Amino acid sequence: MHTITYKDIQEWVKRTFAFVPKTCWIAHMKESLGFPTRVASNRLTREFRTNPCPEARRAAILAAFMHFDLIRSEQK
């Protein structure tokens, strides 16, 4: 089975919604859903995100999570 990568999510969102989500946005959305995430080497603190996912981009990233069966629609 193929592990879904951030690049997979970015490519699907680009094809489907015509923008490329930043990796920090994907991490923010994963974290908000309770997925384990690593702390990026350039992140200043675990408690604060300097670049959270914009509200207007969240639905597209959630749609990608559903497309790749990472979540079900009732988990949103």
PDB file as gemmi writes it, atoms N, CA and C in Angstrom:
CRYST1    1.000    1.000    1.000  90.00  90.00  90.00 P 1                      
ATOM      1  N   MET A   1       0.835  -1.193   0.000  1.00  0.00           N  
ATOM      2  CA  MET A   1       0.000   0.000   0.000  1.00  0.00           C  
ATOM      3  C   MET A   1       0.877   1.253   0.000  1.00  0.00           C  
ATOM      4  N   HIS A   2       0.482   2.219  -0.757  1.00  0.00           N  
ATOM      5  CA  HIS A   2       1.214   3.477  -0.887  1.00  0.00           C  
ATOM      6  C   HIS A   2       0.878   4.402   0.285  1.00  0.00           C  
ATOM      7  N   THR A   3       1.898   4.912   0.931  1.00  0.00           N  
ATOM      8  CA  THR A   3       1.688   5.898   1.986  1.00  0.00           C  
ATOM      9  C   THR A   3       1.428   7.251   1.332  1.00  0.00           C  
ATOM     10  N   ILE A   4       0.390   7.916   1.767  1.00  0.00           N  
ATOM     11  CA  ILE A   4       0.029   9.211   1.196  1.00  0.00           C  
ATOM     12  C   ILE A   4       0.980  10.278   1.734  1.00  0.00           C  
ATOM     13  N   THR A   5       1.613  10.999   0.840  1.00  0.00           N  
ATOM     14  CA  THR A   5       2.570  12.029   1.217  1.00  0.00           C  
ATOM     15  C   THR A   5       1.957  13.419   1.065  1.00  0.00           C  
ATOM     16  N   TYR A   6       2.635  14.392   1.625  1.00  0.00           N  
ATOM     17  CA  TYR A   6       2.198  15.778   1.454  1.00  0.00           C  
ATOM     18  C   TYR A   6       2.198  16.131  -0.035  1.00  0.00           C  
ATOM     19  N   LYS A   7       3.166  15.619  -0.769  1.00  0.00           N  
ATOM     20  CA  LYS A   7       3.253  15.891  -2.208  1.00  0.00           C  
ATOM     21  C   LYS A   7       2.028  15.327  -2.931  1.00  0.00           C  
ATOM     22  N   ASP A   8       1.579  14.125  -2.544  1.00  0.00           N  
ATOM     23  CA  ASP A   8       0.362  13.552  -3.132  1.00  0.00           C  
ATOM     24  C   ASP A   8      -0.828  14.493  -2.896  1.00  0.00           C  
ATOM     25  N   ILE A   9      -0.943  14.967  -1.674  1.00  0.00           N  
ATOM     26  CA  ILE A   9      -2.042  15.874  -1.323  1.00  0.00           C  
ATOM     27  C   ILE A   9      -1.930  17.169  -2.119  1.00  0.00           C  
ATOM     28  N   GLN A  10      -0.717  17.723  -2.196  1.00  0.00           N  
ATOM     29  CA  GLN A  10      -0.519  18.964  -2.945  1.00  0.00           C  
ATOM     30  C   GLN A  10      -0.894  18.798  -4.412  1.00  0.00           C  
ATOM     31  N   GLU A  11      -0.479  17.697  -5.028  1.00  0.00           N  
ATOM     32  CA  GLU A  11      -0.769  17.475  -6.448  1.00  0.00           C  
ATOM     33  C   GLU A  11      -2.262  17.305  -6.683  1.00  0.00           C  
ATOM     34  N   TRP A  12      -2.950  16.564  -5.794  1.00  0.00           N  
ATOM     35  CA  TRP A  12      -4.392  16.377  -5.954  1.00  0.00           C  
ATOM     36  C   TRP A  12      -5.137  17.706  -5.804  1.00  0.00           C  
ATOM     37  N   VAL A  13      -4.761  18.476  -4.796  1.00  0.00           N  
ATOM     38  CA  VAL A  13      -5.409  19.782  -4.591  1.00  0.00           C  
ATOM     39  C   VAL A  13      -5.147  20.691  -5.794  1.00  0.00           C  
ATOM     40  N   LYS A  14      -3.941  20.659  -6.321  1.00  0.00           N  
ATOM     41  CA  LYS A  14      -3.616  21.491  -7.490  1.00  0.00           C  
ATOM     42  C   LYS A  14      -4.497  21.120  -8.686  1.00  0.00           C  
ATOM     43  N   ARG A  15      -4.641  19.814  -8.947  1.00  0.00           N  
ATOM     44  CA  ARG A  15      -5.480  19.369 -10.064  1.00  0.00           C  
ATOM     45  C   ARG A  15      -6.962  19.682  -9.843  1.00  0.00           C  
ATOM     46  N   THR A  16      -7.401  19.576  -8.601  1.00  0.00           N  
ATOM     47  CA  THR A  16      -8.826  19.694  -8.301  1.00  0.00           C  
ATOM     48  C   THR A  16      -9.271  21.123  -7.994  1.00  0.00           C  
ATOM     49  N   PHE A  17      -8.411  21.888  -7.303  1.00  0.00           N  
ATOM     50  CA  PHE A  17      -8.807  23.222  -6.847  1.00  0.00           C  
ATOM     51  C   PHE A  17      -7.927  24.352  -7.393  1.00  0.00           C  
ATOM     52  N   ALA A  18      -6.946  24.019  -8.216  1.00  0.00           N  
ATOM     53  CA  ALA A  18      -6.104  25.005  -8.898  1.00  0.00           C  
ATOM     54  C   ALA A  18      -5.258  25.873  -7.961  1.00  0.00           C  
ATOM     55  N   PHE A  19      -4.815  25.308  -6.842  1.00  0.00           N  
ATOM     56  CA  PHE A  19      -3.803  25.969  -6.017  1.00  0.00           C  
ATOM     57  C   PHE A  19      -3.004  24.873  -5.323  1.00  0.00           C  
ATOM     58  N   VAL A  20      -1.809  25.207  -4.894  1.00  0.00           N  
ATOM     59  CA  VAL A  20      -0.960  24.246  -4.192  1.00  0.00           C  
ATOM     60  C   VAL A  20      -0.903  24.633  -2.724  1.00  0.00           C  
ATOM     61  N   PRO A  21      -1.417  23.770  -1.846  1.00  0.00           N  
ATOM     62  CA  PRO A  21      -1.379  24.101  -0.423  1.00  0.00           C  
ATOM     63  C   PRO A  21       0.053  23.994   0.125  1.00  0.00           C  
ATOM     64  N   LYS A  22       0.386  24.891   1.010  1.00  0.00           N  
ATOM     65  CA  LYS A  22       1.691  24.844   1.667  1.00  0.00           C  
ATOM     66  C   LYS A  22       1.730  23.636   2.602  1.00  0.00           C  
ATOM     67  N   THR A  23       2.903  23.070   2.781  1.00  0.00           N  
ATOM     68  CA  THR A  23       3.020  21.904   3.663  1.00  0.00           C  
ATOM     69  C   THR A  23       2.609  22.245   5.090  1.00  0.00           C  
ATOM     70  N   CYS A  24       2.872  23.472   5.523  1.00  0.00           N  
ATOM     71  CA  CYS A  24       2.478  23.865   6.878  1.00  0.00           C  
ATOM     72  C   CYS A  24       0.962  23.913   7.028  1.00  0.00           C  
ATOM     73  N   TRP A  25       0.247  24.202   5.942  1.00  0.00           N  
ATOM     74  CA  TRP A  25      -1.219  24.183   5.997  1.00  0.00           C  
ATOM     75  C   TRP A  25      -1.718  22.754   6.165  1.00  0.00           C  
ATOM     76  N   ILE A  26      -1.097  21.821   5.427  1.00  0.00           N  
ATOM     77  CA  ILE A  26      -1.484  20.416   5.534  1.00  0.00           C  
ATOM     78  C   ILE A  26      -1.199  19.913   6.946  1.00  0.00           C  
ATOM     79  N   ALA A  27      -0.035  20.260   7.483  1.00  0.00           N  
ATOM     80  CA  ALA A  27       0.311  19.856   8.845  1.00  0.00           C  
ATOM     81  C   ALA A  27      -0.673  20.432   9.858  1.00  0.00           C  
ATOM     82  N   HIS A  28      -1.045  21.676   9.677  1.00  0.00           N  
ATOM     83  CA  HIS A  28      -2.007  22.311  10.580  1.00  0.00           C  
ATOM     84  C   HIS A  28      -3.336  21.569  10.554  1.00  0.00           C  
ATOM     85  N   MET A  29      -3.806  21.223   9.361  1.00  0.00           N  
ATOM     86  CA  MET A  29      -5.079  20.510   9.243  1.00  0.00           C  
ATOM     87  C   MET A  29      -4.979  19.102   9.840  1.00  0.00           C  
ATOM     88  N   LYS A  30      -3.860  18.436   9.614  1.00  0.00           N  
ATOM     89  CA  LYS A  30      -3.675  17.106  10.211  1.00  0.00           C  
ATOM     90  C   LYS A  30      -3.694  17.210  11.730  1.00  0.00           C  
ATOM     91  N   GLU A  31      -2.991  18.180  12.257  1.00  0.00           N  
ATOM     92  CA  GLU A  31      -2.926  18.384  13.703  1.00  0.00           C  
ATOM     93  C   GLU A  31      -4.316  18.681  14.278  1.00  0.00           C  
ATOM     94  N   SER A  32      -5.090  19.495  13.564  1.00  0.00           N  
ATOM     95  CA  SER A  32      -6.427  19.860  14.059  1.00  0.00           C  
ATOM     96  C   SER A  32      -7.368  18.658  14.090  1.00  0.00           C  
ATOM     97  N   LEU A  33      -7.061  17.627  13.293  1.00  0.00           N  
ATOM     98  CA  LEU A  33      -7.867  16.408  13.270  1.00  0.00           C  
ATOM     99  C   LEU A  33      -7.305  15.324  14.193  1.00  0.00           C  
ATOM    100  N   GLY A  34      -6.205  15.631  14.872  1.00  0.00           N  
ATOM    101  CA  GLY A  34      -5.638  14.677  15.816  1.00  0.00           C  
ATOM    102  C   GLY A  34      -4.606  13.724  15.247  1.00  0.00           C  
ATOM    103  N   PHE A  35      -4.190  13.944  14.005  1.00  0.00           N  
ATOM    104  CA  PHE A  35      -3.137  13.121  13.425  1.00  0.00           C  
ATOM    105  C   PHE A  35      -1.800  13.478  14.065  1.00  0.00           C  
ATOM    106  N   PRO A  36      -0.931  12.508  14.261  1.00  0.00           N  
ATOM    107  CA  PRO A  36       0.393  12.842  14.776  1.00  0.00           C  
ATOM    108  C   PRO A  36       1.197  13.602  13.713  1.00  0.00           C  
ATOM    109  N   THR A  37       1.878  14.629  14.124  1.00  0.00           N  
ATOM    110  CA  THR A  37       2.731  15.395  13.207  1.00  0.00           C  
ATOM    111  C   THR A  37       4.080  15.613  13.866  1.00  0.00           C  
ATOM    112  N   ARG A  38       5.062  15.832  13.032  1.00  0.00           N  
ATOM    113  CA  ARG A  38       6.393  16.157  13.540  1.00  0.00           C  
ATOM    114  C   ARG A  38       6.533  17.671  13.620  1.00  0.00           C  
ATOM    115  N   VAL A  39       7.487  18.108  14.405  1.00  0.00           N  
ATOM    116  CA  VAL A  39       7.765  19.541  14.476  1.00  0.00           C  
ATOM    117  C   VAL A  39       8.819  19.851  13.417  1.00  0.00           C  
ATOM    118  N   ALA A  40       8.489  20.748  12.501  1.00  0.00           N  
ATOM    119  CA  ALA A  40       9.423  21.121  11.447  1.00  0.00           C  
ATOM    120  C   ALA A  40      10.656  21.787  12.057  1.00  0.00           C  
ATOM    121  N   SER A  41      11.776  21.599  11.415  1.00  0.00           N  
ATOM    122  CA  SER A  41      13.030  22.144  11.939  1.00  0.00           C  
ATOM    123  C   SER A  41      13.029  23.662  11.995  1.00  0.00           C  
ATOM    124  N   ASN A  42      12.232  24.295  11.142  1.00  0.00           N  
ATOM    125  CA  ASN A  42      12.196  25.761  11.132  1.00  0.00           C  
ATOM    126  C   ASN A  42      11.053  26.320  11.985  1.00  0.00           C  
ATOM    127  N   ARG A  43      10.351  25.471  12.689  1.00  0.00           N  
ATOM    128  CA  ARG A  43       9.240  25.934  13.536  1.00  0.00           C  
ATOM    129  C   ARG A  43       9.791  26.454  14.852  1.00  0.00           C  
ATOM    130  N   LEU A  44       9.359  27.644  15.220  1.00  0.00           N  
ATOM    131  CA  LEU A  44       9.903  28.296  16.405  1.00  0.00           C  
ATOM    132  C   LEU A  44       9.413  27.661  17.699  1.00  0.00           C  
ATOM    133  N   THR A  45       8.133  27.312  17.764  1.00  0.00           N  
ATOM    134  CA  THR A  45       7.567  26.733  18.974  1.00  0.00           C  
ATOM    135  C   THR A  45       6.428  25.792  18.610  1.00  0.00           C  
ATOM    136  N   ARG A  46       6.241  24.752  19.382  1.00  0.00           N  
ATOM    137  CA  ARG A  46       5.187  23.780  19.119  1.00  0.00           C  
ATOM    138  C   ARG A  46       3.808  24.371  19.411  1.00  0.00           C  
ATOM    139  N   GLU A  47       3.720  25.322  20.298  1.00  0.00           N  
ATOM    140  CA  GLU A  47       2.442  25.875  20.721  1.00  0.00           C  
ATOM    141  C   GLU A  47       1.845  26.888  19.745  1.00  0.00           C  
ATOM    142  N   PHE A  48       2.651  27.450  18.881  1.00  0.00           N  
ATOM    143  CA  PHE A  48       2.191  28.539  18.031  1.00  0.00           C  
ATOM    144  C   PHE A  48       2.567  28.286  16.577  1.00  0.00           C  
ATOM    145  N   ARG A  49       1.610  28.439  15.694  1.00  0.00           N  
ATOM    146  CA  ARG A  49       1.874  28.323  14.252  1.00  0.00           C  
ATOM    147  C   ARG A  49       1.940  29.723  13.656  1.00  0.00           C  
ATOM    148  N   THR A  50       3.039  30.035  13.010  1.00  0.00           N  
ATOM    149  CA  THR A  50       3.170  31.344  12.384  1.00  0.00           C  
ATOM    150  C   THR A  50       2.413  31.396  11.063  1.00  0.00           C  
ATOM    151  N   ASN A  51       2.114  30.218  10.482  1.00  0.00           N  
ATOM    152  CA  ASN A  51       1.454  30.177   9.185  1.00  0.00           C  
ATOM    153  C   ASN A  51       0.363  29.093   9.186  1.00  0.00           C  
ATOM    154  N   PRO A  52      -0.716  29.305   9.963  1.00  0.00           N  
ATOM    155  CA  PRO A  52      -1.795  28.315   9.980  1.00  0.00           C  
ATOM    156  C   PRO A  52      -2.548  28.299   8.654  1.00  0.00           C  
ATOM    157  N   CYS A  53      -3.280  27.234   8.423  1.00  0.00           N  
ATOM    158  CA  CYS A  53      -4.053  27.116   7.184  1.00  0.00           C  
ATOM    159  C   CYS A  53      -5.157  28.171   7.147  1.00  0.00           C  
ATOM    160  N   PRO A  54      -5.213  28.961   6.084  1.00  0.00           N  
ATOM    161  CA  PRO A  54      -6.285  29.959   5.967  1.00  0.00           C  
ATOM    162  C   PRO A  54      -7.654  29.274   5.897  1.00  0.00           C  
ATOM    163  N   GLU A  55      -8.615  29.898   6.493  1.00  0.00           N  
ATOM    164  CA  GLU A  55      -9.976  29.353   6.518  1.00  0.00           C  
ATOM    165  C   GLU A  55     -10.470  29.010   5.110  1.00  0.00           C  
ATOM    166  N   ALA A  56     -10.169  29.851   4.142  1.00  0.00           N  
ATOM    167  CA  ALA A  56     -10.641  29.660   2.768  1.00  0.00           C  
ATOM    168  C   ALA A  56     -10.016  28.448   2.075  1.00  0.00           C  
ATOM    169  N   ARG A  57      -8.917  27.910   2.604  1.00  0.00           N  
ATOM    170  CA  ARG A  57      -8.228  26.765   1.978  1.00  0.00           C  
ATOM    171  C   ARG A  57      -8.503  25.441   2.685  1.00  0.00           C  
ATOM    172  N   ARG A  58      -9.133  25.481   3.831  1.00  0.00           N  
ATOM    173  CA  ARG A  58      -9.329  24.283   4.650  1.00  0.00           C  
ATOM    174  C   ARG A  58     -10.207  23.238   3.983  1.00  0.00           C  
ATOM    175  N   ALA A  59     -11.283  23.653   3.347  1.00  0.00           N  
ATOM    176  CA  ALA A  59     -12.202  22.698   2.718  1.00  0.00           C  
ATOM    177  C   ALA A  59     -11.509  21.883   1.634  1.00  0.00           C  
ATOM    178  N   ALA A  60     -10.632  22.502   0.870  1.00  0.00           N  
ATOM    179  CA  ALA A  60      -9.914  21.788  -0.186  1.00  0.00           C  
ATOM    180  C   ALA A  60      -8.981  20.739   0.397  1.00  0.00           C  
ATOM    181  N   ILE A  61      -8.312  21.080   1.479  1.00  0.00           N  
ATOM    182  CA  ILE A  61      -7.398  20.126   2.111  1.00  0.00           C  
ATOM    183  C   ILE A  61      -8.192  18.988   2.751  1.00  0.00           C  
ATOM    184  N   LEU A  62      -9.305  19.306   3.371  1.00  0.00           N  
ATOM    185  CA  LEU A  62     -10.172  18.260   3.923  1.00  0.00           C  
ATOM    186  C   LEU A  62     -10.697  17.348   2.816  1.00  0.00           C  
ATOM    187  N   ALA A  63     -11.032  17.924   1.664  1.00  0.00           N  
ATOM    188  CA  ALA A  63     -11.487  17.123   0.526  1.00  0.00           C  
ATOM    189  C   ALA A  63     -10.383  16.158   0.078  1.00  0.00           C  
ATOM    190  N   ALA A  64      -9.152  16.621   0.099  1.00  0.00           N  
ATOM    191  CA  ALA A  64      -8.028  15.742  -0.253  1.00  0.00           C  
ATOM    192  C   ALA A  64      -7.888  14.618   0.766  1.00  0.00           C  
ATOM    193  N   PHE A  65      -8.025  14.935   2.040  1.00  0.00           N  
ATOM    194  CA  PHE A  65      -7.959  13.898   3.077  1.00  0.00           C  
ATOM    195  C   PHE A  65      -9.039  12.843   2.841  1.00  0.00           C  
ATOM    196  N   MET A  66     -10.235  13.288   2.471  1.00  0.00           N  
ATOM    197  CA  MET A  66     -11.324  12.339   2.200  1.00  0.00           C  
ATOM    198  C   MET A  66     -11.035  11.539   0.928  1.00  0.00           C  
ATOM    199  N   HIS A  67     -10.510  12.205  -0.098  1.00  0.00           N  
ATOM    200  CA  HIS A  67     -10.183  11.526  -1.350  1.00  0.00           C  
ATOM    201  C   HIS A  67      -9.198  10.378  -1.108  1.00  0.00           C  
ATOM    202  N   PHE A  68      -8.216  10.611  -0.263  1.00  0.00           N  
ATOM    203  CA  PHE A  68      -7.197   9.603   0.015  1.00  0.00           C  
ATOM    204  C   PHE A  68      -7.580   8.687   1.190  1.00  0.00           C  
ATOM    205  N   ASP A  69      -8.839   8.760   1.626  1.00  0.00           N  
ATOM    206  CA  ASP A  69      -9.354   7.917   2.716  1.00  0.00           C  
ATOM    207  C   ASP A  69      -8.594   8.097   4.025  1.00  0.00           C  
ATOM    208  N   LEU A  70      -8.111   9.305   4.261  1.00  0.00           N  
ATOM    209  CA  LEU A  70      -7.465   9.596   5.537  1.00  0.00           C  
ATOM    210  C   LEU A  70      -8.502   9.927   6.597  1.00  0.00           C  
ATOM    211  N   ILE A  71      -9.633  10.477   6.150  1.00  0.00           N  
ATOM    212  CA  ILE A  71     -10.761  10.759   7.049  1.00  0.00           C  
ATOM    213  C   ILE A  71     -12.051  10.416   6.322  1.00  0.00           C  
ATOM    214  N   ARG A  72     -13.116  10.313   7.093  1.00  0.00           N  
ATOM    215  CA  ARG A  72     -14.462  10.166   6.526  1.00  0.00           C  
ATOM    216  C   ARG A  72     -15.166  11.499   6.659  1.00  0.00           C  
ATOM    217  N   SER A  73     -16.212  11.697   5.917  1.00  0.00           N  
ATOM    218  CA  SER A  73     -16.902  12.992   5.908  1.00  0.00           C  
ATOM    219  C   SER A  73     -17.415  13.375   7.296  1.00  0.00           C  
ATOM    220  N   GLU A  74     -17.772  12.411   8.131  1.00  0.00           N  
ATOM    221  CA  GLU A  74     -18.279  12.748   9.464  1.00  0.00           C  
ATOM    222  C   GLU A  74     -17.179  13.198  10.432  1.00  0.00           C  
ATOM    223  N   GLN A  75     -15.923  13.040  10.056  1.00  0.00           N  
ATOM    224  CA  GLN A  75     -14.806  13.465  10.916  1.00  0.00           C  
ATOM    225  C   GLN A  75     -14.491  14.946  10.776  1.00  0.00           C  
ATOM    226  N   LYS A  76     -15.008  15.595   9.744  1.00  0.00           N  
ATOM    227  CA  LYS A  76     -14.700  17.002   9.502  1.00  0.00           C  
ATOM    228  C   LYS A  76     -15.101  17.748  10.711  1.00  0.00           C  
TER     229      LYS A  76                                                      
END                                                                             
